[in-house]
Amino acid sequence: MRYMLGQIFGSGRFRIGFSIFTFILLTVLIYPLFVTDPPLKTVSRGTFLSPGIYVNVYDSMGFSPLYTLLLDGDVERRIASKLSEDDRTAMQEWLVKAGLSEDAIDTQDTAALLDLWNANFDPGIRLPGMTNADRNYYIRLNAGLQGLLATEGAIVALPNPETGTLDEQSVIDQTNYVNINEVPNTRLLPLGTDNFGRDVLTQLVAATGVSLTIGLVAGTVATLIGLILGLFSGFLGGMIDDVIMFITNLFTVIPSFVLLILISFSIGQESRGALTIAVVIGLTSWVWTTRAVRAQVISLRNRDHVNLSRLSGHSTVYILMADILPYIASYVVMAFILQISSGILAEAGLSILGLGPRTTEVPTLGLMMQWSMIYQAPYLGKWWAYFPVILVIALITFSMTLMNTGLDRVFNPTLRD
Amino acid sequence: MKFSRFAVVGLLLVLLMAISVAPVVAQETLPRNETLYFNGQQWGPVTGWNPYSNSNNNAMAIAQQDNARVIMFETPYLYNMLDGQVYPLLADGPYSWNEDRTELTFKLKPAARWSDDTPLTAHDVAYTWATHVKYNTPTGAGNIDYIADVVAVDDYTVTVKAKLNDEGAAVNPLIVQAYVSTNYVIQKAWTETLEARANGDAVALLADTAEDVVYSGPYHGYFWDDSKVIYIRDDNYWGQDASMWGKLPVPKYLAHNIFTDNAAGTLALQSGEVDVSQQFNSNVQDLWLVEGLPISTYLPDAPYGIGASLPTAFFNLNAHGLDNVAVRKAIAIAVDYPTIIANAMTNQSATFDQVPRSLMNPTPGEQAMYDRAAVADLQWAGNDIEGAKALLDEAGIVDTDGDGWRELDGQPLRYVATCPNGWSDWQAAIEVVAAAGAQIGIDITTNYPEWSVYQTVVTKSDEPLPEGYEIFMMWSDGAGPTQPWSRVRKLLSSEFNGMASNWNGNWGGYANPEADALIQAIPTITDEAQLKEMYTELVRIYLTDVPSFTLMYRPQSFHTVNESVWTNFPYDGDGTNPPVPPLDMTDGWAIAGLYNLELVNP
């Protein structure tokens, strides 16, 4: 056993596949210990918040300790964030269209540009040759420019419930900073939020767990059915072999994904839990395992040790378990690994078609993909809602295929280095 | 051998040519700067041009509704959802009621003509109605209880006679006056041809594809197949007469590619292949804020459009516990509406802070029809978990067996909240409703059956709804000439209970004689103060009994435009008078927008 493990881990491919898979598995197990939010909890009001650290504005608004830092270029950065080069050019265009001479406008002199702008811009007019989209852009730009060059601080005031007036609480200077560690409410959203306003990373970890479970269940079901049918069909032969092969051939000619779609659809959404889907996937994907196991058993059944065992009066089940199974175990393990990864892919495929598990109960990788498609994330550049999901699916199947080929090299003498 | 190989190659070549040539022929390469492209209206190929039928799947040309689509067939009046007024189209000047409000009379414009250049007369209007009645068309069936007859007084004067009740008053003058802005006038001569062709058989008449139809509008079918439909301008259109528009609408072609889904439509809008988008584009503001595209909506900021209908969650009042108003109200006040509006609608709805809930849509006209202050104490902002818990505790609905879920009469409160599968914004909203249940000890799960199943279940009002339909979403009326009365009726009236096929409303089975009496009385009332009082009373009943609750506001139609080719689309404050509503440039008074368009680069 130790020798075999040593051989298996001696394979570079297996090692890489195994590490990726272990990393994913450990993340699924450990992450929930640190982030205890339920994965389907809505955390953001507003969809597809981009990845980053979110700092509570109210808490940082002069109520937590403020520090003064004197950093170079802070004013320039502040201005540049509100007034880009394109904005400056656009302002010049507007002013020229409004009748000013182009030479009189220096786009690099912010103060002069703003003076000219404030003196001339009227949000009410729509200049000839300007679309409503342009007009909206200028109105937004104009609103963003308010107080851009101010040097005094902003006043924080609270309403006084008795007088109904605003009472000044503090003044925030332009050089004031807060230390993020001292703000009581911050939230790290490494992968932002999705269309429901759920934390994508938390959901992704939970979904990976569920999808792995689905894969495991589907793989187990498929491998068990395939193995049992294959063993009996190959070993017993005759009428039983004919019947089993008839059924197997039937299933071979019907594309299993089509079958899967039909079954999922007819189950109806009310009873489509994650486990049900897993079992259905398992029930539709055992065919190739049966054929391969049967072929191997046929080549084994007339070996001398099997005949000896038969002569000794051992029961069929005993012979299958003790004399046949060990010879094909390595193949079955490899087939099992592939069944797991194809089970995960099948769930993803089903869910994208809207035939996966129902939405409210558990997240799955396929459901995450489906909803990001429905809310058009790919067209709006919200990569964090779908790309990590694709990556995880790819990594899981990649790691399993690597493990599989690694095992193949160890067990298959013709491939051995 | 050699020959057969030649044959195969030749056949392939022919096939290839056929495939590559066919679309070119079909496209006829429409000049981009003479064509206005739409999305979101036409799903699937056009099957007919018959204005008597409602199964043409010809959304761009035939939609007789509150804001009837008038590019091909025309109504006497055009409804404007922004000011609630109707403006004459085929009609000449405003209509007038007689003293008892039993007869409505209007004149037709002498300039109005059919596409075959014959004059459009009062006889056409009368014959249209007679045909609707004779063949029991959807229009006929829908109006026969309210309209007695439509008669041609002379060539250019039409009188619509209302059906009278026992007291000699019109049964429903509102529906009578809505008839003239929601129903097309169809040519008498062509109708007679159609009747002859159908041999007087109603089924055959309605099934006729009517490709020879005579129309009066500015556009007609030019090309249609599985992938698109194109309408071309009729340059002899009568409306260029000074008594109407005085000119032709600007685009020569109106075109609508048939997209597989919203995502494909959005992509086409982004790339400038669609000018006017009538579909839900998630996070529409990103199109200009992030991507910097020349795309805009009617309002520059959220809610981006004018809300007109109220997507509503109905309670099945026969379900265990939902016959108890405390349970209904607890669920309704616990729901997180700001999250529904921000996430499910991506902020394309007014919030309930901006427009408190009532039976009215957010347009100023309807909001003025009830007394907001009088029902202020009945309002809820949502997200009121503590309030909901207190309400349930007070009603004695508590968790008696300690499993975390409340029971009523020993039975747990366990519900399924449902809406059709694939209706993404509704599904996302229903998810939020379900989440509220868990917080107040009521077990709500979601389920999304296919629309084909959903609609047959929900619209069957002659028996109790089956399990799995305890809380379900449906629409309510948008803006129109009979609103808000018609919407109130469809939300509250018990007249639909017991119908085998109920496409009207009140699907949860609510019945309240007081509400029924008010709904029945309103159409005959003309005194505005009295109307306001009655509507306020109905809102009070609605907010007290909570037979259903609004989840968000939704525009009559989404209106997002890409100004790469065309500009001067309607926007808030565009200075048009009367204001052009953001309705796709084809519906009701919105068609006025087609006359204002300009090219960005002429």
HADDOCK unambig.tbl for C-alpha pairs under 7 A between the chains (distance, minus, plus):
assign (segid A and resid 45 and name CA) (segid B and resid 339 and name CA) 5.21 0.50 0.50
assign (segid A and resid 45 and name CA) (segid B and resid 342 and name CA) 5.67 0.50 0.50
assign (segid A and resid 45 and name CA) (segid B and resid 343 and name CA) 6.26 0.50 0.50
assign (segid A and resid 46 and name CA) (segid B and resid 342 and name CA) 4.76 0.50 0.50
assign (segid A and resid 46 and name CA) (segid B and resid 343 and name CA) 5.02 0.50 0.50
assign (segid A and resid 46 and name CA) (segid B and resid 346 and name CA) 6.52 0.50 0.50
assign (segid A and resid 47 and name CA) (segid B and resid 343 and name CA) 5.26 0.50 0.50
assign (segid A and resid 47 and name CA) (segid B and resid 346 and name CA) 6.61 0.50 0.50
assign (segid A and resid 129 and name CA) (segid B and resid 600 and name CA) 6.72 0.50 0.50
assign (segid A and resid 131 and name CA) (segid B and resid 563 and name CA) 6.58 0.50 0.50
assign (segid A and resid 131 and name CA) (segid B and resid 567 and name CA) 5.79 0.50 0.50
assign (segid A and resid 132 and name CA) (segid B and resid 296 and name CA) 6.95 0.50 0.50
assign (segid A and resid 133 and name CA) (segid B and resid 294 and name CA) 5.26 0.50 0.50
assign (segid A and resid 133 and name CA) (segid B and resid 295 and name CA) 5.78 0.50 0.50
assign (segid A and resid 133 and name CA) (segid B and resid 296 and name CA) 5.26 0.50 0.50
assign (segid A and resid 136 and name CA) (segid B and resid 300 and name CA) 6.33 0.50 0.50
assign (segid A and resid 195 and name CA) (segid B and resid 343 and name CA) 6.33 0.50 0.50
assign (segid A and resid 196 and name CA) (segid B and resid 343 and name CA) 5.80 0.50 0.50
assign (segid A and resid 196 and name CA) (segid B and resid 428 and name CA) 6.88 0.50 0.50
assign (segid A and resid 197 and name CA) (segid B and resid 343 and name CA) 6.62 0.50 0.50
assign (segid A and resid 269 and name CA) (segid B and resid 447 and name CA) 6.58 0.50 0.50
assign (segid A and resid 269 and name CA) (segid B and resid 448 and name CA) 6.67 0.50 0.50
assign (segid A and resid 269 and name CA) (segid B and resid 449 and name CA) 6.58 0.50 0.50
assign (segid A and resid 270 and name CA) (segid B and resid 447 and name CA) 5.95 0.50 0.50
assign (segid A and resid 360 and name CA) (segid B and resid 431 and name CA) 6.82 0.50 0.50
assign (segid A and resid 360 and name CA) (segid B and resid 445 and name CA) 6.90 0.50 0.50
assign (segid A and resid 360 and name CA) (segid B and resid 446 and name CA) 6.36 0.50 0.50
assign (segid A and resid 374 and name CA) (segid B and resid 424 and name CA) 6.68 0.50 0.50
assign (segid A and resid 375 and name CA) (segid B and resid 282 and name CA) 5.83 0.50 0.50
assign (segid A and resid 376 and name CA) (segid B and resid 263 and name CA) 6.01 0.50 0.50
assign (segid A and resid 376 and name CA) (segid B and resid 282 and name CA) 6.72 0.50 0.50
assign (segid A and resid 379 and name CA) (segid B and resid 267 and name CA) 6.82 0.50 0.50
